[in-house]
Amino acid sequence: MAIIHHTTLKPSKLELLTTWLPTRPWYTGTGTPELTKAGGFRLDDPEGEVGIEFMVALDSSGPEPVAWLAPLTYRAAPLPGAEHALIGTMEHGVLGPRWAYDGTHDPVLRTELLALFEGRAQAQAQSLTDTPDHEVTHSYAGPVLPTGPAEVTDDQDGTELRLPDGTVLRLHRRPRPTAPEGAAGHVSGAWDAPDGTRVRGVFATLHRRP
């Protein structure tokens, strides 16, 4: 169970994302992002070592606000071999130095996200300790999903992870209203729109090998 500490972070997560987002091929903004946290959820690391968060950040820098999905992991030490996935480092008011990663490259996030698809993991509230997030829904009725190394590719549509058996896990960096046709499974969640209404979208989908 992750303990949520209400304390300071320097720099903040949004400050790190403001610098990182424009470096991604799927980011469509043209200037400096203007971000606010709009929602998301967490997953627990069974070992209690890695923080796992799926944050929805609302970008108001363009003519229309855009919601971006940022799967993040937080570690007390660098993740070996993941220098290319480092978003930045922060000083946590309770835990000390934290290394923040693009979680698609972190094996702990991948394992727990697949467990969420299969119903073996429970989404947790983003800012509350030991509180399930029942707005997060999931579906998958296929064979057991493989853990292990994944080939991660960013493109203009989002991030694709090819699993060892050829199954494709796609992270929709701009959450979709519905799952694409033919998807074998999905994870959906909710966030706050600029007018205060609650919006739902698809965060991730699974696609079986033909």
C-alpha positions in Angstrom: 0.0 0.0 0.0 1.4 3.4 -1.0 1.4 6.1 1.6 0.4 9.5 0.2 2.5 12.3 1.8 1.0 15.7 1.6 4.3 17.6 1.4 6.5 19.7 -0.9 8.1 18.6 -4.1 10.9 20.7 -5.6 10.6 21.0 -8.6 7.0 20.0 -8.8 5.7 17.2 -11.1 4.0 19.7 -13.3 7.2 21.7 -13.6 9.1 18.6 -14.7 6.3 17.7 -17.2 6.4 21.3 -18.6 9.9 20.7 -19.8 9.5 17.1 -20.8 6.2 17.2 -22.8 7.5 19.3 -25.8 10.3 16.7 -26.3 7.7 13.9 -27.1 6.7 13.1 -30.7 3.0 12.8 -29.7 2.9 16.3 -28.1 1.0 18.7 -30.5 1.5 22.0 -28.7 3.6 24.7 -30.2 4.8 26.6 -27.2 5.5 26.1 -23.5 2.8 23.9 -21.9 0.6 25.6 -19.2 -0.3 22.6 -17.1 -2.8 21.9 -14.3 -3.4 18.5 -12.7 -6.9 17.4 -13.8 -7.0 13.8 -12.5 -5.7 10.3 -12.7 -5.0 7.4 -10.4 -2.3 5.3 -8.7 -1.3 1.7 -8.6 0.5 0.0 -5.7 3.9 -1.6 -6.1 3.6 -4.9 -4.1 7.2 -4.4 -2.9 6.4 -0.9 -1.7 9.4 0.6 -3.4 8.2 2.4 -6.5 5.5 5.0 -6.7 3.1 4.5 -9.7 0.9 7.3 -10.9 -1.2 7.9 -14.1 -1.6 11.6 -14.2 -3.9 13.6 -16.5 -2.4 17.0 -17.0 -4.5 19.7 -18.7 -2.6 21.9 -21.1 -4.1 25.4 -21.6 -1.4 26.8 -23.8 -3.3 26.4 -27.1 -6.6 27.7 -28.4 -8.4 24.7 -26.8 -7.3 22.9 -23.6 -5.8 19.4 -24.2 -5.7 16.5 -21.7 -2.4 14.6 -21.7 -1.8 11.2 -20.0 1.5 10.9 -18.1 2.2 7.5 -16.6 4.9 8.2 -14.0 7.1 6.2 -11.6 9.0 7.6 -8.7 12.1 5.9 -7.3 14.5 6.5 -4.4 17.5 5.7 -6.7 18.1 5.7 -10.4 16.6 2.8 -12.5 19.6 1.1 -14.2 19.5 1.4 -18.0 16.6 3.9 -18.0 18.5 7.2 -18.4 16.6 7.9 -21.6 13.3 7.6 -19.7 14.2 10.0 -16.9 11.9 13.0 -16.7 13.7 14.6 -13.9 14.7 14.5 -10.2 12.8 16.0 -7.3 13.3 16.7 -3.6 10.5 15.2 -1.6 9.8 16.9 1.7 9.5 13.5 3.5 11.2 10.9 1.3 14.2 13.0 0.1 15.5 12.7 -3.5 13.2 11.1 -6.0 13.8 10.1 -9.6 10.8 10.5 -11.8 10.5 8.3 -15.0 8.3 7.9 -18.0 6.6 4.9 -16.5 6.2 3.1 -19.9 9.9 2.2 -19.5 9.6 1.0 -15.9 9.0 -2.7 -15.5 7.1 -2.2 -12.2 4.5 0.0 -13.8 4.1 -2.3 -16.8 3.6 -5.3 -14.6 1.0 -3.6 -12.4 -0.8 -2.1 -15.4 -1.2 -5.6 -17.0 -2.5 -6.8 -13.6 -5.1 -4.0 -13.7 -6.2 -5.2 -17.1 -6.6 -8.7 -15.8 -8.4 -7.6 -12.6 -5.6 -8.6 -10.3 -4.7 -5.1 -9.2 -7.0 -2.3 -7.9 -6.7 1.3 -9.0 -6.1 3.6 -6.1 -7.2 7.2 -5.6 -4.5 9.7 -6.7 -4.2 11.7 -3.5 -5.6 9.5 -0.8 -4.0 6.5 1.1 -5.6 3.1 0.9 -8.7 4.4 -1.1 -9.8 2.5 -4.2 -10.6 4.6 -7.3 -13.9 3.1 -8.6 -14.0 5.5 -11.5 -11.2 3.5 -13.1 -12.7 0.6 -15.2 -11.0 -2.2 -17.1 -11.8 -5.0 -19.4 -9.8 -8.0 -20.7 -10.9 -11.6 -21.2 -7.9 -13.0 -23.1 -5.1 -15.3 -22.1 -2.7 -14.4 -19.3 -0.6 -11.5 -20.3 3.2 -11.9 -20.2 5.5 -9.8 -18.1 9.1 -9.2 -18.9 10.9 -6.8 -21.3 8.8 -4.8 -23.7 9.8 -2.9 -26.8 8.6 0.7 -26.3 8.0 3.1 -29.2 6.7 6.6 -29.2 4.9 7.9 -32.3 2.6 10.8 -33.1 -0.4 8.9 -31.7 1.0 7.9 -28.3 3.2 5.1 -26.9 3.2 1.5 -28.0 4.6 -1.4 -25.9 5.1 -4.7 -27.7 5.0 -7.5 -25.1 7.0 -10.7 -25.4 4.2 -12.7 -27.0 3.5 -9.9 -29.6 0.5 -8.4 -27.8 0.6 -4.6 -28.2 -0.2 -2.3 -25.2 -1.0 1.2 -26.4 -1.0 4.2 -24.0 -3.2 6.9 -25.4 -1.4 10.1 -24.4 -4.5 12.0 -25.4 -7.2 9.9 -23.8 -9.7 8.6 -26.3 -13.5 8.9 -25.9 -13.9 5.2 -26.7 -11.6 2.2 -27.3 -10.6 1.6 -30.9 -12.4 -1.1 -32.8 -10.8 -4.5 -32.3 -9.2 -3.7 -29.0 -8.9 -6.8 -26.7 -9.0 -4.8 -23.5 -9.0 -1.3 -22.1 -8.4 0.8 -19.0 -10.5 4.0 -18.7 -10.6 6.8 -16.1 -11.8 10.2 -15.4 -10.6 13.8 -14.9 -11.9 17.3 -14.5 -12.6 19.4 -17.6 -11.9 23.2 -17.4 -15.5 23.9 -16.7 -15.5 21.6 -13.7 -17.4 18.8 -15.3 -16.1 15.2 -15.0 -14.9 13.7 -18.3 -14.1 10.0 -19.0 -11.7 8.6 -21.5 -9.7 5.5 -22.5 -6.1 5.6 -21.2 -4.8 2.3 -22.5 -5.8 -0.5 -24.8 -4.6 -4.0 -25.6 -4.3 -5.4 -29.1 -3.8 -9.1 -29.7 -1.3 -10.3 -32.4 -3.2 -11.2 -35.6 
